[in-house]
Amino acid sequence: MAKEKVVLAYSGGLDTSIIMTWLKENYDYDVIAVCCNAGQNEDFDAIEKKAMATGAAKAYTLDIREEFITDYIWPTLKAGAVYEGQYMLGTSMARPLMAKKLVEIAEKEGAYYIAHGCTGKGNDQVRFETTIKALNPAIKIIAPWRFWDFHSREELIEYAKSHNIPINQTEEKIYSRDENIWHISHEGGELENPWNEHLDTIHVLSVPPEKAPDEDTYVEIDFEKGIPVALDGEKTDPVSLLTKLNDLGSRNGIGTIDIIENRLVGMKSRGVYETPGGTILFAAHAGLEQLILDRDTTQYKNIVAQKFSQLVYDGLWFTPLREAISAFVDVTQEQVTGTVRMKLYKGSATVAARKSPYSLYNEEFATFSKDDVYNQSDAEGFINLFSLPLKIRAIQKQTIEGGAKSHETLERKILKGGEFIR
């Protein structure tokens, strides 16, 4: 009789390396390892070999980089969604896609179980499992961190040593990291005490701003309907574009944040995130929108962006609301086409110049010099109408405080024009 199969979300890191062996010890299942290449700096051939060497019945390595960018990063960029004002959702965006791939492999292999290495304290367990339930509710979840006998990563390291499982972590350098083509996150270790300043040695993608070059760097980014399509006038594919921006941002110390965030599960956590290319893109996209979107659309889109960021952070990508918000965002991006010149210098990414054929900015109207298109005297009538509710409120206040005679005098003065100083 054939064994049951379990698909394991496998990275070759500490947790999933242990889980591979632990599943073989505790379940009579064939383990199918699935590693998603979302742009992390790893030797995927070595990861696949390690999976097979440590007990996998089969191992998949899936290159999801372009799909990650076009179907998850670009919609989030167009929405302008940043969680709690700082976090650019690097891990949050990737998990639904990874979970989708796990479901696809499970269906292909006839597996009814998916296992992951997310802890019971974190957000990722929610992101993986809500996606799996949304795409195939018949699949059962195995989440060892929620019921096995280990209680810390130190204990996992000891288990790895006793079972000869090769790992990179040590008790001295015990950060939990997640990397993809958008960012890398760092948690754990000395970061757990918020009074500890994070060390420069934590950096993987970017140099600290103090060590960035003393001269500025310029890059021009072309957008079409809110999507970046070219750098310095040269069209390129999404992976190459983001890779080049990551390199420029990294060399100039851009995109590192140290944040105390509110996790979905109710606790606060501290993370250091490096998002070099993404930080440049968000600033450029926002700068271009300033030229093109009207005030009401901009303000409402800002409200929508906050909700979008929460949905993504909470793992609710495959929901009607997220899809509806994305549809709204796509309408706002119909004319977000143009070029932005970004200045990169010692940790800052600022808009130096921008242009668009759809720009609502009109120099003839905005100028402080002499113009022939704006009649400044029109402002008087506009202000009278705009401030009318305030005038009526003042009448009401005077009526209550001063009686009818006062009311009659004030009403006559205000509503019959009053006096204006010119």
Steps between C-alpha positions, in 0.01 A plus 500: 500500500637840397600739777319825564683804366575828670625807314753696706569870446877459496775762511794297623524730802495406866129436553419312180822297514392374842140444388613281210664254740234544768220413254682182402535407868140573600288428190504212258465738204698572187628856531503713184718809546403814312743791493388823334764722344357845569836666446686405817877460471519123527651201322176330398671193360665451839167550679337236281785256563482570874127428500554164334796418726298570815202283408284657229327260262497774237619861481377791288672833444265758347611832354219737598690831468322650201155389615578643844588837351225534240207348691580605859764774522369719218138500627627594848725771358213644294285505813772683692449252784748520789417334832506736799676765297831313462480131411488437126347155541785296351424177686125565510469519121707188438319258733169478308686419179712236673189347656334498159796303362482254791134437418582448132771244583274327753227464239751380242649240738171390656605621846242589762742661748715813491759568769674828578758627747320812619487558873180532699595857589544634148301639210622255236296207635187706433614607154578145391193339647239757395629470144493121509144501637392752237643292214437143621321456834534121481873518568602448864776701670792369705658783701763338727586819693150494648532159664849348492730484803745770390458844656787703356737520207783411739330164550469458123872559463570227754264263316677576172838422657377172646353393163789628286276743316710772332385854596646852484362641826696512824399606848712815458345601167143389525303749292188375329521630145272502200634615166353546153556729203310781678666497844665317787368497856693443822341398831616340824831505683593833659218668301251358750606773744378829345762692700775328296599697193523269202859445391641583158604136472136403463486648149483254213368699203600859574793688646422730792438858376820621667702265280324591174686706236541873558367584153136471394362260240215570257269249335199561275203265529231477232150396607208380287164490676673497837742219413876562469617388155837663431813640666689789343295462185573130454203264520563185695324203656367525859770280657787690338343838581455423869843334523670812360307730735594275792864538403475880475310524827737264679810695402339823618378368836131532416200322646597369845241543776491393864136460602286387790194364321164369612470136402168357394509253790488783754856561613762754401822390334817669387647456157774651289405503133717582201300598189740696275336484157147502637563819696613674181196376308248606764645851515508527120147371454361735764684790338349424162150469645536849644511633143204303373236416760247761611461583868186295573641189330832540683335534838263208452779284360702568815212363708475194276878446517486464876233230476687328217817485709312343791341238276838405356666497843222278635533247217167588336623526142246258357194686621222694323594823678866490395395428142245783507756746634746393231232565238451851638875558507534389136251769397704765684813385317366534144692825450788446742749496216816705487861529614645572843863592563609377843794632700668242724733619773609347831175329593256739332304447179337826390318614190721742307276544194189353342297529180187348351282558194203474740627753751234720664774741605480809278782750530288781358251465785753426775753774424570787739601710203260693276241279331202543267292199605411555866280788620600552862187702576297180449638383835284752688170342401638151548615580854161658583319182399762267648481674836121545503442221758744674733319832457165339578650333806631837616149650461355216705760548773438876517124441515536272800746724681363847409130463431286595202630857451858380483391229259330750270805729491747219431279337240462828313875558502598150390231415250492843337866486422686650793818689432806361321848642514668504163 
